[in-house]
Amino acid sequence: MHRESKEESVFSSFRSTCAVSFAHAYIAERRHLWQLPFEHTAASCTGGAMRATLRWVLWDVKDTLLKVRASVGEQYCKEAERVGLNISPVEVEAAFRQAYRHHSSRYPNYGVSQGLDGRSWWVAVVRDTFSQCTVQDPALLNAMAHNLYQNFCKAENWEVFPDSKKTLETCSSLGLELGVVSNFDSRLEEILHVCGLRSHFKFLITSEEAGIAKPNPAIFKQALQKCGVLAANVAHVGDHYVNDYLASKSVGIHGLLLDRCNQHNTASVPAEHRLRSLEELPSLLQQQML
């Protein structure tokens, strides 16, 4: 039997140490890349699943990254007061909800397929809202509607969630590309700009621009074309179970549901797909690394 010499023993120990160091370095590198074992992966030669590296994170905006600062009733009443009208916020809120439902049903997605655009759609909603509150002067209705449309482009009317900027910055610093897929009108770019969020995103897709709205999977397919990668390399974060979570998953994107109010603590959304806060996003992804 061959007896290992002192030199061979030293070399063997050195080789083992190098192997461990290499393994640690490799794992650290993989963690830096956030390589995730999501469902839609390629099969390895042994029949196992190969991991797909996450390269893009897509985002919903309203009620995910920011929210309207005051209720619609309050903001509409503020505009009414500006022109000398005294209307109850409760009355305006109820009228708005009815007008919004009516126009959303009759002219879905801002009526784009029927020749309308976001501005004309919202002007009609505002006019209808105040008409229900006994305001009948056409010139006054038009003036208030156009003013409100522009007012919602101002930062003062939006509140960015405290965890939004930090999470976006973390994702960007890790080399992830970010994009937006939102059921919103053409004002979104300006709103993100005045709220200090626009610079984080490589592209924005609004439902008005796309001509289709979530949960239609075609809007996510448009996003994949802009990303230039496979769906397995993309995640989407949003607060709506159908529009964001299910719709993104339907095209192979890895859906992550932001559930700030703990409304979806059920088997329909696995724990690893659910966020109570955007601050949980990095750790949620890290749990699924090597």
Short mmCIF file of the C-alpha atoms (twelve columns), coordinates in Angstrom:
data_MODEL
# 
_entry.id   MODEL 
# 
loop_
_atom_site.group_PDB 
_atom_site.id 
_atom_site.type_symbol 
_atom_site.label_atom_id 
_atom_site.label_alt_id 
_atom_site.label_comp_id 
_atom_site.label_asym_id 
_atom_site.label_seq_id 
_atom_site.Cartn_x 
_atom_site.Cartn_y 
_atom_site.Cartn_z 
_atom_site.pdbx_PDB_model_num 
ATOM 1   C CA . MET A 1   0.000   0.000  0.000   1 
ATOM 2   C CA . HIS A 2   1.286   3.435  -0.971  1 
ATOM 3   C CA . ARG A 3   1.991   5.652  2.049   1 
ATOM 4   C CA . GLU A 4   1.394   9.338  1.459   1 
ATOM 5   C CA . SER A 5   4.577   11.343 1.807   1 
ATOM 6   C CA . LYS A 6   4.765   14.555 3.793   1 
ATOM 7   C CA . GLU A 7   4.909   16.562 0.552   1 
ATOM 8   C CA . GLU A 8   1.862   14.754 -0.853  1 
ATOM 9   C CA . SER A 9   -0.024  15.341 2.385   1 
ATOM 10  C CA . VAL A 10  0.728   19.057 2.288   1 
ATOM 11  C CA . PHE A 11  -0.321  19.251 -1.387  1 
ATOM 12  C CA . SER A 12  -3.543  17.350 -0.684  1 
ATOM 13  C CA . SER A 13  -4.398  19.710 2.163   1 
ATOM 14  C CA . PHE A 14  -3.622  22.726 -0.038  1 
ATOM 15  C CA . ARG A 15  -5.803  21.366 -2.835  1 
ATOM 16  C CA . SER A 16  -8.735  20.833 -0.445  1 
ATOM 17  C CA . THR A 17  -8.357  24.336 0.931   1 
ATOM 18  C CA . CYS A 18  -8.359  25.785 -2.599  1 
ATOM 19  C CA . ALA A 19  -11.458 23.801 -3.509  1 
ATOM 20  C CA . VAL A 20  -13.359 25.112 -0.492  1 
ATOM 21  C CA . SER A 21  -12.227 28.678 -1.208  1 
ATOM 22  C CA . PHE A 22  -13.310 28.355 -4.831  1 
ATOM 23  C CA . ALA A 23  -16.703 27.016 -3.761  1 
ATOM 24  C CA . HIS A 24  -17.215 29.910 -1.368  1 
ATOM 25  C CA . ALA A 25  -16.217 32.415 -4.047  1 
ATOM 26  C CA . TYR A 26  -18.572 30.795 -6.557  1 
ATOM 27  C CA . ILE A 27  -21.503 30.870 -4.145  1 
ATOM 28  C CA . ALA A 28  -20.810 34.514 -3.332  1 
ATOM 29  C CA . GLU A 29  -20.787 35.346 -7.023  1 
ATOM 30  C CA . ARG A 30  -24.070 33.515 -7.588  1 
ATOM 31  C CA . ARG A 31  -25.632 35.384 -4.706  1 
ATOM 32  C CA . HIS A 32  -24.524 38.662 -6.181  1 
ATOM 33  C CA . LEU A 33  -26.287 37.759 -9.409  1 
ATOM 34  C CA . TRP A 34  -29.473 36.732 -7.575  1 
ATOM 35  C CA . GLN A 35  -29.773 33.498 -9.524  1 
ATOM 36  C CA . LEU A 36  -33.247 32.190 -8.792  1 
ATOM 37  C CA . PRO A 37  -34.736 28.695 -9.064  1 
ATOM 38  C CA . PHE A 38  -38.138 29.719 -10.457 1 
ATOM 39  C CA . GLU A 39  -40.606 27.331 -12.060 1 
ATOM 40  C CA . HIS A 40  -39.999 28.031 -15.750 1 
ATOM 41  C CA . THR A 41  -36.488 26.670 -16.222 1 
ATOM 42  C CA . ALA A 42  -34.575 24.708 -18.790 1 
ATOM 43  C CA . ALA A 43  -34.014 20.991 -18.255 1 
ATOM 44  C CA . SER A 44  -30.485 19.814 -17.582 1 
ATOM 45  C CA . CYS A 45  -28.909 16.841 -19.292 1 
ATOM 46  C CA . THR A 46  -29.715 14.739 -16.224 1 
ATOM 47  C CA . GLY A 47  -33.372 15.694 -16.295 1 
ATOM 48  C CA . GLY A 48  -33.123 18.146 -13.386 1 
ATOM 49  C CA . ALA A 49  -34.010 21.816 -13.483 1 
ATOM 50  C CA . MET A 50  -31.432 24.432 -14.387 1 
ATOM 51  C CA . ARG A 51  -31.657 27.797 -12.687 1 
ATOM 52  C CA . ALA A 52  -32.601 30.899 -14.663 1 
ATOM 53  C CA . THR A 53  -30.804 34.108 -13.763 1 
ATOM 54  C CA . LEU A 54  -33.081 37.012 -12.932 1 
ATOM 55  C CA . ARG A 55  -32.226 40.021 -15.085 1 
ATOM 56  C CA . TRP A 56  -35.327 42.238 -15.042 1 
ATOM 57  C CA . VAL A 57  -37.922 43.281 -12.487 1 
ATOM 58  C CA . LEU A 58  -41.140 44.814 -13.820 1 
ATOM 59  C CA . TRP A 59  -43.283 47.013 -11.622 1 
ATOM 60  C CA . ASP A 60  -46.860 48.082 -11.223 1 
ATOM 61  C CA . VAL A 61  -47.041 51.697 -9.996  1 
ATOM 62  C CA . LYS A 62  -50.286 52.851 -8.370  1 
ATOM 63  C CA . ASP A 63  -50.750 51.288 -4.928  1 
ATOM 64  C CA . THR A 64  -47.445 49.463 -5.376  1 
ATOM 65  C CA . LEU A 65  -44.847 52.244 -5.476  1 
ATOM 66  C CA . LEU A 66  -47.088 55.222 -4.725  1 
ATOM 67  C CA . LYS A 67  -50.686 56.116 -3.926  1 
ATOM 68  C CA . VAL A 68  -53.041 59.073 -4.215  1 
ATOM 69  C CA . ARG A 69  -52.375 61.287 -1.192  1 
ATOM 70  C CA . ALA A 70  -56.008 62.274 -0.502  1 
ATOM 71  C CA . SER A 71  -59.299 60.686 -1.508  1 
ATOM 72  C CA . VAL A 72  -60.846 61.547 -4.852  1 
ATOM 73  C CA . GLY A 73  -63.756 63.173 -3.042  1 
ATOM 74  C CA . GLU A 74  -61.422 65.489 -1.133  1 
ATOM 75  C CA . GLN A 75  -59.420 66.474 -4.189  1 
ATOM 76  C CA . TYR A 76  -62.478 67.065 -6.346  1 
ATOM 77  C CA . CYS A 77  -64.077 69.155 -3.590  1 
ATOM 78  C CA . LYS A 78  -60.932 71.245 -3.315  1 
ATOM 79  C CA . GLU A 79  -61.271 72.082 -7.017  1 
ATOM 80  C CA . ALA A 80  -64.974 72.835 -6.561  1 
ATOM 81  C CA . GLU A 81  -64.176 75.212 -3.689  1 
ATOM 82  C CA . ARG A 82  -61.657 76.983 -5.895  1 
ATOM 83  C CA . VAL A 83  -64.481 78.026 -8.240  1 
ATOM 84  C CA . GLY A 84  -66.896 78.885 -5.435  1 
ATOM 85  C CA . LEU A 85  -68.861 75.635 -5.115  1 
ATOM 86  C CA . ASN A 86  -69.675 73.936 -1.822  1 
ATOM 87  C CA . ILE A 87  -70.118 70.182 -2.270  1 
ATOM 88  C CA . SER A 88  -69.855 67.371 0.274   1 
ATOM 89  C CA . PRO A 89  -66.797 65.104 -0.182  1 
ATOM 90  C CA . VAL A 90  -69.001 62.093 0.585   1 
ATOM 91  C CA . GLU A 91  -71.418 63.092 -2.166  1 
ATOM 92  C CA . VAL A 92  -68.595 63.649 -4.647  1 
ATOM 93  C CA . GLU A 93  -66.921 60.350 -3.745  1 
ATOM 94  C CA . ALA A 94  -70.137 58.406 -4.358  1 
ATOM 95  C CA . ALA A 95  -70.763 60.219 -7.634  1 
ATOM 96  C CA . PHE A 96  -67.204 59.586 -8.763  1 
ATOM 97  C CA . ARG A 97  -67.419 55.863 -8.087  1 
ATOM 98  C CA . GLN A 98  -70.599 55.611 -10.138 1 
ATOM 99  C CA . ALA A 99  -69.141 57.669 -12.998 1 
ATOM 100 C CA . TYR A 100 -65.895 55.708 -12.941 1 
ATOM 101 C CA . ARG A 101 -67.685 52.349 -13.087 1 
ATOM 102 C CA . HIS A 102 -69.907 53.535 -15.928 1 
ATOM 103 C CA . HIS A 103 -67.088 54.857 -18.104 1 
ATOM 104 C CA . SER A 104 -64.793 51.904 -17.329 1 
ATOM 105 C CA . SER A 105 -67.520 49.526 -18.466 1 
ATOM 106 C CA . ARG A 106 -68.558 51.466 -21.560 1 
ATOM 107 C CA . TYR A 107 -65.098 52.709 -22.553 1 
ATOM 108 C CA . PRO A 108 -62.541 50.302 -21.066 1 
ATOM 109 C CA . ASN A 109 -58.873 51.270 -20.962 1 
ATOM 110 C CA . TYR A 110 -59.594 54.970 -21.486 1 
ATOM 111 C CA . GLY A 111 -61.649 54.183 -24.584 1 
ATOM 112 C CA . VAL A 112 -58.487 53.796 -26.676 1 
ATOM 113 C CA . SER A 113 -60.064 51.192 -28.958 1 
ATOM 114 C CA . GLN A 114 -63.029 53.553 -29.475 1 
ATOM 115 C CA . GLY A 115 -60.980 56.558 -30.495 1 
ATOM 116 C CA . LEU A 116 -60.656 58.236 -27.095 1 
ATOM 117 C CA . ASP A 117 -57.536 58.985 -25.074 1 
ATOM 118 C CA . GLY A 118 -56.756 59.321 -21.390 1 
ATOM 119 C CA . ARG A 119 -57.437 63.036 -21.180 1 
ATOM 120 C CA . SER A 120 -60.832 62.942 -22.923 1 
ATOM 121 C CA . TRP A 121 -61.827 59.882 -20.884 1 
ATOM 122 C CA . TRP A 122 -60.990 61.523 -17.556 1 
ATOM 123 C CA . VAL A 123 -62.644 64.801 -18.566 1 
ATOM 124 C CA . ALA A 124 -65.847 62.843 -19.218 1 
ATOM 125 C CA . VAL A 125 -65.579 61.091 -15.831 1 
ATOM 126 C CA . VAL A 126 -65.100 64.389 -13.977 1 
ATOM 127 C CA . ARG A 127 -67.952 66.084 -15.855 1 
ATOM 128 C CA . ASP A 128 -70.238 63.149 -15.069 1 
ATOM 129 C CA . THR A 129 -69.186 63.228 -11.410 1 
ATOM 130 C CA . PHE A 130 -69.987 66.899 -10.881 1 
ATOM 131 C CA . SER A 131 -73.144 66.688 -12.995 1 
ATOM 132 C CA . GLN A 132 -74.499 64.207 -10.449 1 
ATOM 133 C CA . CYS A 133 -73.744 66.842 -7.803  1 
ATOM 134 C CA . THR A 134 -76.038 69.378 -9.550  1 
ATOM 135 C CA . VAL A 135 -73.273 71.289 -11.340 1 
ATOM 136 C CA . GLN A 136 -74.682 71.910 -14.833 1 
ATOM 137 C CA . ASP A 137 -72.658 74.784 -16.324 1 
ATOM 138 C CA . PRO A 138 -70.779 73.214 -19.312 1 
ATOM 139 C CA . ALA A 139 -67.947 75.760 -19.221 1 
ATOM 140 C CA . LEU A 140 -67.455 75.277 -15.487 1 
ATOM 141 C CA . LEU A 141 -67.534 71.495 -15.812 1 
ATOM 142 C CA . ASN A 142 -64.902 71.597 -18.556 1 
ATOM 143 C CA . ALA A 143 -62.662 73.968 -16.600 1 
ATOM 144 C CA . MET A 144 -62.752 71.820 -13.458 1 
ATOM 145 C CA . ALA A 145 -62.196 68.619 -15.431 1 
ATOM 146 C CA . HIS A 146 -59.112 69.912 -17.247 1 
ATOM 147 C CA . ASN A 147 -57.696 71.443 -14.060 1 
ATOM 148 C CA . LEU A 148 -58.082 68.181 -12.166 1 
ATOM 149 C CA . TYR A 149 -56.476 66.239 -14.997 1 
ATOM 150 C CA . GLN A 150 -53.392 68.446 -14.748 1 
ATOM 151 C CA . ASN A 151 -53.424 68.583 -10.940 1 
ATOM 152 C CA . PHE A 152 -52.887 64.839 -10.730 1 
ATOM 153 C CA . CYS A 153 -49.514 65.342 -12.418 1 
ATOM 154 C CA . LYS A 154 -48.253 67.239 -9.369  1 
ATOM 155 C CA . ALA A 155 -46.144 65.545 -6.708  1 
ATOM 156 C CA . GLU A 156 -48.271 67.079 -3.943  1 
ATOM 157 C CA . ASN A 157 -51.147 64.793 -4.917  1 
ATOM 158 C CA . TRP A 158 -49.116 61.576 -4.645  1 
ATOM 159 C CA . GLU A 159 -47.455 59.775 -1.758  1 
ATOM 160 C CA . VAL A 160 -44.494 57.512 -2.481  1 
ATOM 161 C CA . PHE A 161 -44.466 54.532 -0.122  1 
ATOM 162 C CA . PRO A 162 -41.518 54.693 2.311   1 
ATOM 163 C CA . ASP A 163 -40.091 51.389 1.053   1 
ATOM 164 C CA . SER A 164 -40.258 52.219 -2.668  1 
ATOM 165 C CA . LYS A 165 -37.123 54.248 -3.385  1 
ATOM 166 C CA . LYS A 166 -34.834 52.144 -1.217  1 
ATOM 167 C CA . THR A 167 -35.986 48.911 -2.855  1 
ATOM 168 C CA . LEU A 168 -35.628 50.324 -6.369  1 
ATOM 169 C CA . GLU A 169 -32.135 51.560 -5.526  1 
ATOM 170 C CA . THR A 170 -31.178 48.155 -4.135  1 
ATOM 171 C CA . CYS A 171 -32.393 46.369 -7.252  1 
ATOM 172 C CA . SER A 172 -30.511 48.762 -9.525  1 
ATOM 173 C CA . SER A 173 -27.307 48.491 -7.491  1 
ATOM 174 C CA . LEU A 174 -27.391 44.715 -7.944  1 
ATOM 175 C CA . GLY A 175 -27.416 45.086 -11.713 1 
ATOM 176 C CA . LEU A 176 -31.097 44.351 -12.249 1 
ATOM 177 C CA . GLU A 177 -32.885 46.267 -15.000 1 
ATOM 178 C CA . LEU A 178 -36.262 47.748 -14.086 1 
ATOM 179 C CA . GLY A 179 -39.350 48.484 -16.159 1 
ATOM 180 C CA . VAL A 180 -42.972 49.495 -15.593 1 
ATOM 181 C CA . VAL A 181 -46.185 47.789 -16.726 1 
ATOM 182 C CA . SER A 182 -49.134 49.836 -15.494 1 
ATOM 183 C CA . ASN A 183 -52.827 50.316 -16.188 1 
ATOM 184 C CA . PHE A 184 -52.385 54.067 -16.388 1 
ATOM 185 C CA . ASP A 185 -52.685 56.914 -18.853 1 
ATOM 186 C CA . SER A 186 -50.023 59.031 -20.531 1 
ATOM 187 C CA . ARG A 187 -49.442 61.149 -17.395 1 
ATOM 188 C CA . LEU A 188 -47.512 58.336 -15.738 1 
ATOM 189 C CA . GLU A 189 -44.085 59.413 -16.968 1 
ATOM 190 C CA . GLU A 190 -44.522 62.937 -15.612 1 
ATOM 191 C CA . ILE A 191 -45.890 61.637 -12.309 1 
ATOM 192 C CA . LEU A 192 -42.926 59.308 -11.830 1 
ATOM 193 C CA . HIS A 193 -40.577 62.158 -12.712 1 
ATOM 194 C CA . VAL A 194 -42.008 64.649 -10.200 1 
ATOM 195 C CA . CYS A 195 -42.086 61.912 -7.544  1 
ATOM 196 C CA . GLY A 196 -38.398 61.155 -8.081  1 
ATOM 197 C CA . LEU A 197 -38.850 57.622 -9.425  1 
ATOM 198 C CA . ARG A 198 -38.530 57.900 -13.215 1 
ATOM 199 C CA . SER A 199 -34.739 57.490 -13.371 1 
ATOM 200 C CA . HIS A 200 -34.928 53.951 -12.003 1 
ATOM 201 C CA . PHE A 201 -36.735 52.546 -15.046 1 
ATOM 202 C CA . LYS A 202 -35.433 51.628 -18.483 1 
ATOM 203 C CA . PHE A 203 -38.922 51.764 -19.972 1 
ATOM 204 C CA . LEU A 204 -42.569 52.415 -19.143 1 
ATOM 205 C CA . ILE A 205 -45.548 50.644 -20.679 1 
ATOM 206 C CA . THR A 206 -48.933 52.169 -19.897 1 
ATOM 207 C CA . SER A 207 -52.186 50.553 -20.894 1 
ATOM 208 C CA . GLU A 208 -53.109 53.695 -22.836 1 
ATOM 209 C CA . GLU A 209 -49.889 53.506 -24.845 1 
ATOM 210 C CA . ALA A 210 -50.099 49.742 -25.347 1 
ATOM 211 C CA . GLY A 211 -53.772 49.790 -26.326 1 
ATOM 212 C CA . ILE A 212 -54.368 46.861 -23.967 1 
ATOM 213 C CA . ALA A 213 -54.636 46.608 -20.219 1 
ATOM 214 C CA . LYS A 214 -53.761 44.091 -17.552 1 
ATOM 215 C CA . PRO A 215 -54.832 41.330 -17.060 1 
ATOM 216 C CA . ASN A 216 -54.526 40.851 -20.833 1 
ATOM 217 C CA . PRO A 217 -51.264 38.881 -21.095 1 
ATOM 218 C CA . ALA A 218 -50.397 40.700 -24.323 1 
ATOM 219 C CA . ILE A 219 -49.232 43.735 -22.356 1 
ATOM 220 C CA . PHE A 220 -46.675 41.566 -20.559 1 
ATOM 221 C CA . LYS A 221 -45.568 40.125 -23.889 1 
ATOM 222 C CA . GLN A 222 -44.874 43.679 -25.035 1 
ATOM 223 C CA . ALA A 223 -42.774 44.145 -21.915 1 
ATOM 224 C CA . LEU A 224 -40.811 40.970 -22.628 1 
ATOM 225 C CA . GLN A 225 -39.990 42.292 -26.090 1 
ATOM 226 C CA . LYS A 226 -38.579 45.453 -24.527 1 
ATOM 227 C CA . CYS A 227 -36.605 43.414 -22.002 1 
ATOM 228 C CA . GLY A 228 -35.128 41.257 -24.750 1 
ATOM 229 C CA . VAL A 229 -34.900 38.195 -22.504 1 
ATOM 230 C CA . LEU A 230 -36.946 35.095 -21.747 1 
ATOM 231 C CA . ALA A 231 -39.834 35.226 -19.297 1 
ATOM 232 C CA . ALA A 232 -37.790 33.020 -16.957 1 
ATOM 233 C CA . ASN A 233 -35.381 35.943 -16.535 1 
ATOM 234 C CA . VAL A 234 -38.103 38.394 -15.482 1 
ATOM 235 C CA . ALA A 235 -40.120 39.022 -12.310 1 
ATOM 236 C CA . HIS A 236 -43.112 41.328 -11.856 1 
ATOM 237 C CA . VAL A 237 -44.145 43.054 -8.627  1 
ATOM 238 C CA . GLY A 238 -47.662 44.399 -8.155  1 
ATOM 239 C CA . ASP A 239 -50.505 44.682 -5.656  1 
ATOM 240 C CA . HIS A 240 -53.357 43.190 -7.709  1 
ATOM 241 C CA . TYR A 241 -53.918 39.430 -7.537  1 
ATOM 242 C CA . VAL A 242 -55.420 39.111 -11.041 1 
ATOM 243 C CA . ASN A 243 -53.883 42.022 -12.961 1 
ATOM 244 C CA . ASP A 244 -50.360 41.628 -11.622 1 
ATOM 245 C CA . TYR A 245 -49.812 38.209 -10.082 1 
ATOM 246 C CA . LEU A 246 -51.893 35.864 -12.244 1 
ATOM 247 C CA . ALA A 247 -51.492 37.827 -15.488 1 
ATOM 248 C CA . SER A 248 -47.699 37.952 -15.298 1 
ATOM 249 C CA . LYS A 249 -47.467 34.267 -14.382 1 
ATOM 250 C CA . SER A 250 -49.654 33.373 -17.369 1 
ATOM 251 C CA . VAL A 251 -46.807 34.283 -19.739 1 
ATOM 252 C CA . GLY A 252 -44.073 32.667 -17.640 1 
ATOM 253 C CA . ILE A 253 -42.958 35.769 -15.749 1 
ATOM 254 C CA . HIS A 254 -42.363 35.221 -12.043 1 
ATOM 255 C CA . GLY A 255 -45.227 36.989 -10.326 1 
ATOM 256 C CA . LEU A 256 -44.704 38.520 -6.888  1 
ATOM 257 C CA . LEU A 257 -47.774 39.872 -5.096  1 
ATOM 258 C CA . LEU A 258 -47.416 42.913 -2.849  1 
ATOM 259 C CA . ASP A 259 -49.950 42.294 -0.091  1 
ATOM 260 C CA . ARG A 260 -49.496 45.187 2.351   1 
ATOM 261 C CA . CYS A 261 -52.814 44.488 4.121   1 
ATOM 262 C CA . ASN A 262 -52.418 40.692 4.343   1 
ATOM 263 C CA . GLN A 263 -55.452 39.987 2.166   1 
ATOM 264 C CA . HIS A 264 -54.030 37.009 0.262   1 
ATOM 265 C CA . ASN A 265 -52.638 34.791 2.993   1 
ATOM 266 C CA . THR A 266 -53.997 31.686 1.277   1 
ATOM 267 C CA . ALA A 267 -52.708 28.671 -0.584  1 
ATOM 268 C CA . SER A 268 -53.475 30.446 -3.876  1 
ATOM 269 C CA . VAL A 269 -50.381 32.610 -3.336  1 
ATOM 270 C CA . PRO A 270 -47.373 30.700 -1.976  1 
ATOM 271 C CA . ALA A 271 -45.484 32.486 0.792   1 
ATOM 272 C CA . GLU A 272 -42.421 32.819 -1.430  1 
ATOM 273 C CA . HIS A 273 -44.507 34.805 -3.937  1 
ATOM 274 C CA . ARG A 274 -46.014 37.223 -1.407  1 
ATOM 275 C CA . LEU A 275 -44.610 40.470 -0.003  1 
ATOM 276 C CA . ARG A 276 -45.983 42.361 2.997   1 
ATOM 277 C CA . SER A 277 -43.559 45.193 2.223   1 
ATOM 278 C CA . LEU A 278 -41.203 45.985 -0.633  1 
ATOM 279 C CA . GLU A 279 -38.386 45.758 1.902   1 
ATOM 280 C CA . GLU A 280 -38.966 41.996 1.870   1 
ATOM 281 C CA . LEU A 281 -38.150 41.724 -1.828  1 
ATOM 282 C CA . PRO A 282 -34.350 41.246 -1.549  1 
ATOM 283 C CA . SER A 283 -34.617 38.587 1.172   1 
ATOM 284 C CA . LEU A 284 -37.456 36.833 -0.650  1 
ATOM 285 C CA . LEU A 285 -35.258 36.499 -3.707  1 
ATOM 286 C CA . GLN A 286 -32.184 35.544 -1.694  1 
ATOM 287 C CA . GLN A 287 -34.048 32.647 -0.083  1 
ATOM 288 C CA . GLN A 288 -34.297 31.057 -3.520  1 
ATOM 289 C CA . MET A 289 -30.617 31.239 -4.407  1 
ATOM 290 C CA . LEU A 290 -28.163 28.330 -4.406  1 
# 
